[in-house]
Amino acid sequence: MDKVTPGMVLADNLLDAQGQILLPKGAELNEQMLESLRRHDISSLRIFMGELSEEEAAAQRAYLQTRLTRLFRNSDGEDANGLLQRYIYKFRLGEQP
């Protein structure tokens, strides 16, 4: 949070502990928002840093696929867990499920 400044844009929805959206993806941060986040002990944010290169995007997809494969390692891919895995993958890539 120390490097976050007004005008930066959120790369993901900011959620509270119950999963409710505090700030939506794409929100442009202002000083009031940053002060509120600090008061609520928010320690980190994902900030949009511009378009990814093709190599960065491929690395991000590979990392995401590896992480989800690990999380869903007990799923055969054809059950409800497999469906959830595919939805999460598409969501994290910004695609429609």
Backbone as CSV, one residue per row, in Angstrom:
resi,resn,N_x,N_y,N_z,CA_x,CA_y,CA_z,C_x,C_y,C_z
1,MET,0.819,-1.201,0.000,0.000,0.000,0.000,0.861,1.263,0.000
2,ASP,2.118,1.151,0.411,2.975,2.330,0.472,3.221,2.940,-0.906
3,LYS,3.198,2.104,-1.947,3.494,2.579,-3.295,2.242,2.950,-4.082
4,VAL,1.056,2.740,-3.498,-0.197,3.041,-4.186,-0.475,4.537,-4.074
5,THR,-0.810,5.151,-5.201,-1.077,6.586,-5.224,-2.419,6.861,-5.896
6,PRO,-3.014,8.028,-5.610,-4.259,8.396,-6.282,-4.090,8.353,-7.795
7,GLY,-5.130,7.889,-8.467,-5.101,7.785,-9.925,-4.816,6.385,-10.423
8,MET,-4.251,5.532,-9.556,-4.010,4.140,-9.951,-5.352,3.417,-10.059
9,VAL,-5.377,2.331,-10.843,-6.608,1.607,-11.144,-6.504,0.174,-10.628
10,LEU,-7.571,-0.284,-9.950,-7.600,-1.649,-9.425,-7.639,-2.673,-10.543
11,ALA,-6.808,-3.699,-10.446,-6.759,-4.762,-11.447,-7.782,-5.854,-11.146
12,ASP,-8.262,-5.945,-9.901,-9.249,-6.944,-9.487,-10.241,-6.296,-8.534
13,ASN,-11.376,-6.950,-8.356,-12.308,-6.499,-7.333,-11.617,-6.582,-5.986
14,LEU,-11.841,-5.606,-5.124,-11.333,-5.643,-3.758,-12.464,-6.146,-2.878
15,LEU,-12.243,-7.290,-2.223,-13.275,-7.948,-1.434,-12.989,-7.836,0.049
16,ASP,-14.075,-7.833,0.851,-13.896,-7.901,2.300,-13.825,-9.367,2.717
17,ALA,-13.728,-9.615,4.010,-13.568,-10.977,4.523,-14.758,-11.876,4.195
18,GLN,-15.935,-11.287,3.982,-17.128,-12.066,3.647,-17.331,-12.229,2.140
19,GLY,-16.419,-11.682,1.354,-16.512,-11.815,-0.092,-17.324,-10.729,-0.774
20,GLN,-17.721,-9.718,-0.021,-18.466,-8.601,-0.597,-17.496,-7.639,-1.277
21,ILE,-17.909,-7.076,-2.399,-17.046,-6.158,-3.144,-17.002,-4.808,-2.434
22,LEU,-15.779,-4.417,-2.050,-15.576,-3.087,-1.469,-15.356,-2.057,-2.570
23,LEU,-14.519,-2.422,-3.534,-14.270,-1.588,-4.703,-14.201,-2.491,-5.923
24,PRO,-14.837,-2.090,-7.017,-14.836,-2.949,-8.198,-13.543,-2.845,-9.003
25,LYS,-13.283,-3.900,-9.751,-12.174,-3.913,-10.699,-12.324,-2.703,-11.611
26,GLY,-11.235,-2.005,-11.847,-11.275,-0.839,-12.726,-11.510,0.476,-12.001
27,ALA,-11.746,0.427,-10.685,-11.972,1.658,-9.929,-10.688,2.474,-9.888
28,GLU,-10.806,3.760,-10.163,-9.661,4.654,-10.053,-9.590,5.144,-8.617
29,LEU,-8.463,4.886,-7.992,-8.305,5.216,-6.578,-8.073,6.708,-6.380
30,ASN,-8.707,7.235,-5.329,-8.458,8.615,-4.951,-7.950,8.634,-3.510
31,GLU,-7.567,9.797,-3.019,-6.972,9.898,-1.681,-7.944,9.436,-0.589
32,GLN,-9.227,9.750,-0.732,-10.212,9.324,0.272,-10.318,7.804,0.330
33,MET,-10.318,7.162,-0.829,-10.366,5.697,-0.872,-9.137,5.103,-0.199
34,LEU,-7.973,5.659,-0.500,-6.733,5.140,0.072,-6.714,5.293,1.590
35,GLU,-7.174,6.416,2.092,-7.242,6.614,3.543,-8.191,5.606,4.184
36,SER,-9.327,5.365,3.548,-10.293,4.391,4.061,-9.690,2.988,4.072
37,LEU,-8.982,2.632,3.025,-8.345,1.317,2.959,-7.291,1.165,4.051
38,ARG,-6.534,2.215,4.293,-5.528,2.169,5.364,-6.192,2.010,6.735
39,ARG,-7.296,2.725,6.961,-8.014,2.606,8.239,-8.552,1.198,8.450
40,HIS,-8.868,0.505,7.356,-9.401,-0.854,7.437,-8.300,-1.914,7.331
41,ASP,-7.057,-1.486,7.475,-5.899,-2.386,7.473,-5.770,-3.223,6.212
42,ILE,-6.142,-2.654,5.072,-5.900,-3.320,3.787,-4.404,-3.151,3.510
43,SER,-3.702,-4.270,3.358,-2.246,-4.197,3.243,-1.731,-4.255,1.809
44,SER,-2.541,-4.770,0.880,-2.067,-4.851,-0.504,-3.242,-4.793,-1.467
45,LEU,-2.945,-4.338,-2.668,-3.927,-4.227,-3.750,-3.278,-4.700,-5.035
46,ARG,-4.104,-5.220,-5.932,-3.607,-5.518,-7.282,-3.930,-4.311,-8.146
47,ILE,-2.888,-3.705,-8.684,-3.018,-2.484,-9.463,-2.767,-2.787,-10.933
48,PHE,-3.599,-2.205,-11.808,-3.440,-2.360,-13.254,-2.199,-1.597,-13.685
49,MET,-1.298,-2.311,-14.346,-0.023,-1.713,-14.739,0.108,-1.559,-16.257
50,GLY,-0.973,-1.633,-16.982,-0.904,-1.528,-18.429,-1.059,-2.891,-19.073
51,GLU,-1.050,-2.905,-20.374,-1.219,-4.150,-21.117,-0.014,-5.061,-20.935
52,LEU,-0.292,-6.362,-20.848,0.782,-7.351,-20.747,1.318,-7.672,-22.131
53,SER,2.606,-7.969,-22.191,3.166,-8.455,-23.447,2.636,-9.879,-23.660
54,GLU,2.797,-10.400,-24.853,2.329,-11.759,-25.152,3.034,-12.779,-24.250
55,GLU,4.318,-12.559,-23.999,5.067,-13.467,-23.120,4.551,-13.401,-21.686
56,GLU,4.272,-12.188,-21.196,3.752,-12.024,-19.834,2.369,-12.647,-19.698
57,ALA,1.534,-12.459,-20.710,0.188,-13.036,-20.688,0.262,-14.561,-20.703
58,ALA,1.158,-15.129,-21.503,1.316,-16.583,-21.554,1.824,-17.114,-20.216
59,ALA,2.755,-16.399,-19.604,3.267,-16.814,-18.293,2.171,-16.740,-17.240
60,GLN,1.340,-15.709,-17.304,0.237,-15.566,-16.359,-0.767,-16.709,-16.522
61,ARG,-1.096,-17.051,-17.762,-2.026,-18.163,-18.013,-1.450,-19.485,-17.515
62,ALA,-0.158,-19.698,-17.761,0.488,-20.939,-17.322,0.508,-21.024,-15.799
63,TYR,0.827,-19.927,-15.139,0.833,-19.904,-13.675,-0.552,-20.196,-13.126
64,LEU,-1.556,-19.556,-13.702,-2.929,-19.756,-13.258,-3.363,-21.206,-13.451
65,GLN,-3.041,-21.771,-14.605,-3.421,-23.161,-14.872,-2.724,-24.111,-13.898
66,THR,-1.457,-23.871,-13.622,-0.713,-24.705,-12.673,-1.308,-24.598,-11.274
67,ARG,-1.627,-23.387,-10.872,-2.202,-23.175,-9.535,-3.566,-23.845,-9.404
68,LEU,-4.413,-23.677,-10.410,-5.740,-24.290,-10.351,-5.654,-25.807,-10.422
69,THR,-4.739,-26.334,-11.211,-4.553,-27.785,-11.282,-4.170,-28.323,-9.908
70,ARG,-3.314,-27.620,-9.229,-2.917,-28.030,-7.872,-4.102,-27.957,-6.913
71,LEU,-4.861,-26.862,-6.960,-6.002,-26.711,-6.060,-7.086,-27.764,-6.302
72,PHE,-7.268,-28.140,-7.569,-8.316,-29.093,-7.937,-7.722,-30.458,-8.285
73,ARG,-6.615,-30.813,-7.672,-5.905,-32.059,-7.995,-6.732,-33.311,-7.747
74,ASN,-7.736,-33.261,-6.893,-8.560,-34.433,-6.603,-9.810,-34.511,-7.477
75,SER,-9.933,-33.610,-8.410,-11.084,-33.582,-9.309,-10.739,-34.321,-10.600
76,ASP,-11.710,-35.056,-11.126,-11.472,-35.742,-12.397,-11.763,-34.836,-13.595
77,GLY,-12.182,-33.593,-13.328,-12.444,-32.638,-14.400,-13.833,-32.740,-14.987
78,GLU,-14.550,-33.794,-14.696,-15.880,-33.990,-15.260,-16.986,-33.768,-14.227
79,ASP,-16.599,-33.576,-12.969,-17.585,-33.383,-11.912,-17.820,-31.890,-11.682
80,ALA,-18.551,-31.568,-10.626,-18.847,-30.172,-10.311,-17.567,-29.392,-10.031
81,ASN,-16.573,-30.040,-9.427,-15.309,-29.368,-9.170,-14.599,-28.990,-10.466
82,GLY,-14.681,-29.851,-11.459,-14.086,-29.542,-12.754,-14.758,-28.352,-13.416
83,LEU,-16.072,-28.284,-13.288,-16.819,-27.143,-13.824,-16.407,-25.863,-13.103
84,LEU,-16.307,-25.940,-11.780,-15.885,-24.785,-10.997,-14.483,-24.345,-11.407
85,GLN,-13.594,-25.296,-11.614,-12.235,-24.972,-12.034,-12.243,-24.208,-13.360
86,ARG,-13.029,-24.658,-14.309,-13.096,-23.980,-15.609,-13.673,-22.573,-15.471
87,TYR,-14.700,-22.398,-14.630,-15.279,-21.074,-14.402,-14.260,-20.127,-13.767
88,ILE,-13.531,-20.616,-12.775,-12.534,-19.786,-12.106,-11.445,-19.377,-13.089
89,TYR,-11.009,-20.319,-13.910,-9.969,-20.027,-14.897,-10.427,-18.919,-15.850
90,LYS,-11.614,-19.051,-16.372,-12.135,-18.033,-17.290,-12.331,-16.690,-16.590
91,PHE,-12.825,-16.726,-15.357,-13.027,-15.497,-14.602,-11.699,-14.781,-14.389
92,ARG,-10.680,-15.525,-13.970,-9.387,-14.904,-13.693,-8.741,-14.342,-14.959
93,LEU,-9.082,-14.900,-16.109,-8.561,-14.369,-17.380,-9.423,-13.246,-17.929
94,GLY,-10.523,-12.949,-17.225,-11.403,-11.872,-17.677,-12.345,-12.289,-18.783
95,GLU,-12.532,-13.578,-18.967,-13.438,-14.096,-20.003,-14.800,-14.364,-19.387
96,GLN,-15.807,-14.477,-20.240,-17.128,-14.850,-19.784,-17.173,-16.369,-19.571
97,PRO,-17.708,-16.814,-18.420,-17.795,-18.262,-18.186,-18.792,-18.946,-19.097
